[in-house]
Amino acid sequence: MADKPSVIRDTDDDARKLARSLVHTVRHAALAVIEPEGGFPSASRVLLATDSDGTPTILVSALSAHTKALQADARASLLTGEPGKGDPLAYPRLTTLCLAEPVERDTPAHQRIRQRFLNRHPKAKLYIDFPDFRFFRLVPQSASLNGGFGRAYILAASDLLHDAAASETLAADEAATIAEIEALSPDIATDLAVKICGAKASDWRISGLDIAGLDLISADDGVRLEFETTLPTQQDIICYISKMVYSIREI
């Protein structure tokens, strides 16, 4: 009997970009953990951000059931992707298998993750420093991407993450780099989101950057501007965006 054709497509750059956008542009996700008493899967909703290398990050209370579960068993599954009008299964979604890694306070990693989380979730400033709250990095092990009907892919962790050392170096100047980008042109974030990424007109802002792209958010939406190649320095990114600003003016 002839083998049936696989429903899994070969992972290509378009699939990688889509997968990264499904992590970088959302504000919340479904987190599944292993309930320690009975061993059942337990799902909850969490606010989501990313570390500089693309690793998903969450801020959770020590009182929550999913925090206790992650402390007992680091294995977790993260579902990202939002449906729109019509059939919800027609919209892309990504399931990422992760290992939860606690982030210790008073470390450079905590400071970096804290600021990036606030860039994505400004209202979290009300409770982000409460002593019973802590960050976890959800380190990807593999992922399953459903890009819509007939578009299924299996991704490795390397398809989602960026070079950690280069990302950490760039993160040290992230705020200054964003400020320089915003100084290039009035409404630069909105122009990039609408004219380059094809998003709806809104009040857009830059919520983060890394060596592979820019994250832009508005009140109700998010988009990711992926660079054509990795840009490891502030100067590289400013030069790249400057050329985009010139192209926008020609539109």
C-alpha positions as CSV (number, residue, x, y, z in Angstrom):
1,M,0.0,0.0,0.0
2,A,1.4,3.3,-1.0
3,D,2.2,5.7,1.8
4,K,-0.3,8.5,2.3
5,P,1.1,12.0,1.7
6,S,2.2,13.8,4.9
7,V,-0.1,16.6,6.1
8,I,3.0,18.3,7.5
9,R,4.7,20.8,5.1
10,D,8.4,21.5,4.9
11,T,9.2,24.4,7.2
12,D,10.2,27.4,5.2
13,D,11.0,31.1,6.0
14,D,7.4,32.1,5.6
15,A,6.4,29.6,8.2
16,R,9.1,30.7,10.6
17,K,8.1,34.4,10.2
18,L,4.5,33.5,10.8
19,A,5.3,31.5,13.9
20,R,7.5,34.3,15.4
21,S,4.7,36.8,14.7
22,L,2.2,34.7,16.6
23,V,4.4,34.9,19.7
24,H,5.7,38.5,19.3
25,T,2.4,40.3,18.5
26,V,-0.1,38.8,21.0
27,R,-0.8,40.2,24.4
28,H,-2.2,37.0,26.0
29,A,-2.0,33.3,25.4
30,A,-3.4,30.0,26.7
31,L,-1.0,28.3,29.0
32,A,-1.4,24.6,29.7
33,V,0.4,23.0,32.7
34,I,0.4,19.7,34.5
35,E,-1.7,19.8,37.6
36,P,0.5,18.4,40.4
37,E,-2.1,16.6,42.5
38,G,-3.9,14.6,39.8
39,G,-1.6,14.9,36.8
40,F,-4.4,16.4,34.6
41,P,-3.6,19.1,32.0
42,S,-4.8,22.5,33.3
43,A,-5.2,25.5,31.0
44,S,-5.4,29.2,31.9
45,R,-4.9,32.6,30.3
46,V,-1.7,34.6,30.8
47,L,-0.3,37.9,29.6
48,L,2.6,37.3,27.3
49,A,5.7,39.1,26.3
50,T,9.1,38.0,24.9
51,D,12.7,38.2,26.0
52,S,15.3,39.7,23.7
53,D,16.0,36.3,22.1
54,G,12.3,35.6,21.4
55,T,11.7,33.4,24.4
56,P,8.1,33.9,25.6
57,T,7.8,35.4,29.1
58,I,5.0,35.5,31.6
59,L,4.4,37.3,34.9
60,V,2.5,35.2,37.4
61,S,1.4,35.3,41.0
62,A,2.7,32.8,43.5
63,L,-0.9,32.2,44.5
64,S,-2.1,31.0,41.1
65,A,-2.5,27.4,40.3
66,H,-0.4,27.5,37.2
67,T,2.6,29.0,39.1
68,K,2.5,26.1,41.6
69,A,2.2,23.7,38.7
70,L,5.3,25.1,36.9
71,Q,7.3,24.9,40.1
72,A,6.4,21.2,40.4
73,D,6.8,20.4,36.7
74,A,8.5,22.8,34.3
75,R,6.8,21.3,31.2
76,A,4.2,23.6,29.7
77,S,2.4,24.2,26.4
78,L,1.6,27.7,25.0
79,L,-1.2,28.4,22.5
80,T,-0.9,31.7,20.6
81,G,-3.0,33.1,17.8
82,E,-6.3,35.0,17.7
83,P,-9.4,34.1,15.5
84,G,-11.3,36.7,13.6
85,K,-14.7,36.7,11.9
86,G,-16.0,33.5,10.5
87,D,-14.5,30.0,11.1
88,P,-11.9,30.3,14.0
89,L,-10.1,27.3,12.6
90,A,-9.2,29.2,9.5
91,Y,-6.9,31.5,11.4
92,P,-3.2,30.7,12.2
93,R,-2.2,29.4,15.6
94,L,0.9,28.1,17.2
95,T,1.4,25.5,19.9
96,T,4.8,25.7,21.6
97,L,6.1,23.1,23.9
98,C,8.2,24.8,26.6
99,L,10.2,24.3,29.7
100,A,9.5,27.0,32.3
101,E,12.6,28.8,33.7
102,P,12.1,31.1,36.7
103,V,13.8,34.5,36.5
104,E,15.5,35.6,39.7
105,R,15.0,39.1,40.9
106,D,17.9,41.6,41.1
107,T,19.5,40.1,38.0
108,P,20.2,41.7,34.6
109,A,17.8,39.2,33.0
110,H,15.0,40.3,35.4
111,Q,15.6,44.0,34.6
112,R,15.5,43.3,30.9
113,I,12.4,41.1,30.9
114,R,10.6,43.5,33.3
115,Q,11.1,46.5,30.9
116,R,10.1,44.5,27.8
117,F,7.0,43.3,29.6
118,L,6.0,46.8,30.6
119,N,6.5,47.9,27.0
120,R,3.9,45.4,26.0
121,H,1.7,45.7,29.1
122,P,2.0,49.2,30.6
123,K,-0.9,48.6,33.0
124,A,1.2,45.8,34.7
125,K,3.1,48.6,36.4
126,L,0.4,48.5,39.1
127,Y,1.5,45.1,40.3
128,I,4.7,44.0,38.5
129,D,6.9,44.6,41.6
130,F,4.6,42.9,44.1
131,P,6.7,40.4,46.1
132,D,4.5,37.5,45.2
133,F,4.8,38.1,41.5
134,R,7.6,36.6,39.4
135,F,8.6,36.0,35.8
136,F,9.1,32.8,34.0
137,R,10.8,32.3,30.7
138,L,9.0,29.7,28.7
139,V,11.9,28.2,26.7
140,P,10.7,26.6,23.5
141,Q,11.6,23.0,22.8
142,S,9.5,22.6,19.6
143,A,6.4,24.0,18.1
144,S,3.4,23.0,15.9
145,L,2.2,25.7,13.5
146,N,-1.2,25.6,11.9
147,G,-1.2,28.4,9.4
148,G,-4.8,27.7,8.3
149,F,-6.4,24.8,6.5
150,G,-3.8,22.6,4.8
151,R,-0.8,24.5,6.2
152,A,0.7,22.5,9.1
153,Y,4.4,22.7,10.1
154,I,6.6,21.3,12.8
155,L,9.2,23.8,14.0
156,A,12.4,23.5,16.1
157,A,13.3,25.9,18.9
158,S,15.8,27.5,16.6
159,D,13.0,28.5,14.2
160,L,11.5,30.7,17.0
161,L,14.6,32.1,18.7
162,H,17.4,34.5,17.9
163,D,21.1,34.4,18.8
164,A,21.1,34.9,22.6
165,A,24.4,36.7,23.0
166,A,23.8,39.1,20.1
167,S,20.2,39.7,21.4
168,E,21.3,40.4,24.9
169,T,23.9,42.9,23.7
170,L,21.3,44.7,21.6
171,A,18.8,44.7,24.5
172,A,21.1,46.8,26.6
173,D,20.5,49.7,24.1
174,E,16.9,48.9,23.3
175,A,15.3,52.0,24.8
176,A,17.9,54.3,23.1
177,T,17.5,52.5,19.8
178,I,13.7,52.8,19.9
179,A,14.1,56.5,20.7
180,E,16.4,57.0,17.7
181,I,13.9,55.2,15.4
182,E,11.0,57.4,16.6
183,A,13.2,60.5,16.0
184,L,13.6,59.5,12.3
185,S,10.1,60.6,11.3
186,P,6.8,61.8,12.9
187,D,4.4,58.8,13.3
188,I,7.1,56.4,12.3
189,A,5.5,53.5,14.2
190,T,2.2,54.0,12.5
191,D,3.8,54.4,9.1
192,L,5.7,51.2,9.5
193,A,2.7,49.3,10.7
194,V,0.3,50.6,8.1
195,K,2.4,51.2,5.0
196,I,5.0,48.4,5.4
197,C,3.1,45.7,7.4
198,G,-0.4,46.4,6.0
199,A,-2.1,46.9,9.3
200,K,-5.2,49.0,9.9
201,A,-4.7,52.7,10.7
202,S,-4.5,53.3,14.4
203,D,-2.2,54.8,17.0
204,W,0.8,52.5,16.8
205,R,3.9,52.4,18.9
206,I,7.1,50.3,19.0
207,S,6.8,47.8,21.9
208,G,10.1,46.0,21.4
209,L,12.9,45.2,19.0
210,D,15.5,42.4,18.6
211,I,18.1,41.4,16.0
212,A,15.4,39.9,13.8
213,G,12.6,42.5,13.8
214,L,10.4,45.2,15.4
215,D,7.3,44.6,17.4
216,L,4.5,47.2,16.9
217,I,1.3,47.4,18.9
218,S,-1.8,49.6,18.9
219,A,-4.8,49.6,21.3
220,D,-6.3,46.4,19.8
221,D,-3.7,44.8,17.5
222,G,-0.1,43.9,17.0
223,V,2.2,43.3,14.0
224,R,5.8,42.2,13.6
225,L,8.2,43.8,11.1
226,E,10.7,41.2,10.3
227,F,14.1,42.3,9.0
228,E,15.4,40.7,5.8
229,T,18.5,39.6,7.7
230,T,19.5,39.7,11.4
231,L,20.8,43.1,12.5
232,P,23.0,42.7,15.6
233,T,23.8,46.4,16.3
234,Q,22.0,49.6,17.0
235,Q,23.6,51.2,14.0
236,D,22.5,48.4,11.7
237,I,18.9,48.8,12.8
238,I,18.9,52.6,12.5
239,C,20.3,52.4,9.0
240,Y,17.8,49.7,7.9
241,I,14.8,51.6,9.3
242,S,16.1,54.9,7.8
243,K,15.9,53.3,4.3
244,M,12.4,52.2,5.1
245,V,11.5,55.8,6.1
246,Y,12.8,56.9,2.7
247,S,10.7,54.3,0.9
248,I,7.6,55.3,2.9
249,R,8.0,58.9,1.8
250,E,8.0,57.7,-1.8
251,I,4.7,55.9,-1.4
